Amino acid sequence: MGACEPQFIQVGKNARERRIAVLETPGKSPALLWLPGFKSDMTGTKAAALVEFGAARGQAVVRFDYSGHGQSGGDFEDACVSHWLEEAEAVLDRFCPGETILVGSSMGGWIALLLALSRRAAGKIRGLVLIAPAVDFTEELMWTQRFTDEIRRTILSEGRWAQPSAYGDEPYVITRKLIEDGRKHLLFGGPLQIGAPITILQGAEDPDVPASHARRLVEALPLDDVTFSLVPDGDHRLSRPQDIELLLRVVADMSGA
């Protein structure tokens, strides 16, 4: 199988079964598991940089596309946080047998935290690197803060609303299912304990996940070793060369020798 040809695994049962695309670069542990953002895939700039970094060190890198994203199967409008978390759990369990560092961007930061909590007993999460973590974004950043009453009524009555995207021609379709399912996975509201070191990289000029949102996450983790790095002129993606350099430096430090 070629280096850029994904493997496919089946996740879910019966009508909920999804075909999930996974790219695995073998190597030593700790493995790096890339968790992309909402409407993003595993071939982006940061993911590619992690693969190159891992190859140079002989370190394993695993990445995948959520259902409804990239090369994975499934309709995006049928997907939700529960599905994406289940897929992340399946990939971690199958492709990352040893110590693993979770690297999550935007929504992937939320998924990384949920994944670390669900697999905490296994004791193999070395740490988390979170880039502009969009924790509870369906509720906090969408439903509560940014959606107007009209948008909320449209979602409730029609089951969906097409949100214009700043990152492409296609709009983001926000479904009632996504909003309601997201409420099952909310993390804010009380103290969290992940049980592993966490580094958060946040752009001060991020228009999608404000720096205040990331600081709120820091405050919600009083029992964990948390490092918060604010990039003064950084945007949401943090994909510039200097941002990538910072990311890789953090991953290297967490990986150890």
N, C-alpha and C positions, 0 to 999 in steps of 0.2 A: 504493500500500500504506500502511495506517495506521501511525502511529508505534508502536503497541503490537502490531502484527501481525507475527509472526516470518516470516523467510525460512527455507526448509528446504534443507539440503544432504545429500547421501548420502555416508556415510563407510564405508569397508570394502568388501569384495568378497564376492559370492556370498552364502553363508549368514551371513556376518559383517557384511553391509551394515546400517547404521543410519541412520535419518532424524533429523537433528539440527536443532533449532530455534535460530535465531540472531536476535538483535535488534541492529540497527546504527543508531547515531545518527551521521550523517556530520559531519565537521568536520576541523580541521587536525590535524597531528601535533605531538607524539607522541600516538598513539591510546592509549586505556586499554582493556585487555582484562581483563574480569572473569572470574575463575575461582572458581566457588562451591565450597562444601564438600560433604562426604559427605551424601547425602540432602537437600541444599539445592538451590534453583533460582535462576534469574537475576532473580527479581522481589522479592528481599528488600530490607530496609531499606538496607543498605550499597550494593547495586547501584543502587537507585533514587537514592540520594544522589549516586553517581558520575555518573549520567545527568544529573541536574539541574546538577551542577557543570560537566560537559562542555558542556552546552547554553549555560550562562552565559558560557563562555569561547570558544565556537565550536570546541571540541575533540572529536575523534571518540571515541565510546565503543562498544565491542563487547562483547556478553555472549551466552552460550549455555547451554543445558542439556545436561548429559551424557546419554548413553543411559541409559534407565531412570529418568530424572529429569524433572520438570516437563513441558514440552510436547514433548520429544523422544521418539522411538520406542524400542522395545526393552524387554525384561524386565529389571528391576533385578537379578534373581538370575542372569542370564546375563552381566552386565557385570563389568568388572574394571579395574584400573589401566591395563593396556595399551590397552584400548578408550578410556578417558577421555583418555589422553595422545594417542592417535591423533586423537581428535576435536578436542582443543585445537590440535594441529599443523595440522589441516585448516582450522580457523577462522582461526588466525593467518595462514596462508599466503594464504587467499582474501580476508580482510576487512581485513588490516592490512599494506598494502604498504610503508608507511614506518616510521619509528621508533615503537616501542611500549613502553609501560610495562605490565608484568604485575602485576595486583593480585589476589592469591589469599588466600582465607580458609580456614583449617583444612586439609582435604585439598587445597583449591585452592592452598595454599602449596606443598605437595609437588609437585603437578602443574606449578605455575609454575616451580619449580626444574628439574624434568625437561625442561620445554619450553624453558627458556633454554639448557640444555645441548645439547639436540637441534638447536636452531636458532642456536647460537652463531656458526657460520661465516657466517651471513647478515649479521651485524653490525648488526641493527636493534633489538635489545633495549636500550632506554634505561636501564631499571632495573627493580627488583622491589620491590613493597610487599607484605609478607607479614603477615597477621593471624592470630595464634595458629597458626603453621605446623605442621601435623600430619605432619611428615616421617616416612616409614617407619611410619605409624601401624598398619598391619595387622600388622606384626611386633612393633614396640616397645611400642605402647600397648595392643594387643589380645592377641595370641598370647602374648607373653612376660610382660607385667606384670599383665594383668587377667583373663585367662581361667584358670579352674580346670582341673584335670586332667579333670574330668567334661565341661566345655564342649569342651575339645580333643578328647576321645574322641567326643563327639556330632558335631562337625564332620567328623572323619575317617571315622566310620562311616556317618553319614546324609547328609553333604555340605552340611549347613546347620545353623544355630542362630539362633533368633529372640531377639534382644537387646532388652529393654525400652528405650524411648526416653524421655529426660527432656524432649524437645522436641515430643512429639505422641503421639497415641493409638496409632499404628501402630508396631509394633516394627521395629527394624533387623534384617534378615536377613543374617547373616554366612555366606558360603558358603566351602566348601573352595577353590573356584576363586579367590575374591578373595584368600584368604590365600596360596595357592601362587603365584598370578600376581604378587602384591605383592613376593615375594622376588626377582623379576627386576629390580626397580626400586629396591632399597634404596640409600640415599645415605650413611648413617652407616657408619663403619668405616675411613675414611681421609679425608685432606684433599680438599676440593672447591675448584674455581675456576670461578665462574660468568662472570666477565669483565664484570660490570656492577654498579653500586651497588645495595645492598640495604638496605631499612629494614624492621625487624621490630617490629610492635606486639603486645604481649603483656600479657594481664591477669594480675595477681599472684594473683587468686582464681579462676583458670580451673580447673574440676574435670576437664576433659576432656583438655586439652593443658597439662601443668604448665609453669610458668615455667622449670623446670630443663631441660625438653625444648628449649625455644627457646634457652636459653643454650648447650646442647650444639650446636645448629646454628651459633651464632655462632663457637664454638670450631672447628667443622669448616670454616670459611671464612677461613683465615688470610691468603689472598692477595687477598681482595676488600675493597672499601670497605663496611663493614657498620655500620649504626646500629641500636642496640637500645633501644627505648623500652618501659619497664615501667609499666603503668597500675596503681597500687597497689590500687585497689578494683575493677579491671576483671574481668569474667567471660569466658567463652569467646567469646561473640558480639561483644562490643565494639560494640554497636549503640545505646547511649545517645546523646543529643545531644552530650555532651562527647566521646564516643568518635568519633562521626562527624566532629566538628570537627577532631579530631586527624588522622584519616585524610585528610581533604580538604586539610589544611595540608601534610601530608607529600607528597601527590600533586602539589599545586601547586608545592612546592619542587623536586620531581624533574622536573616538566614544564618549568619555567623560564618565561620571559616569554611 
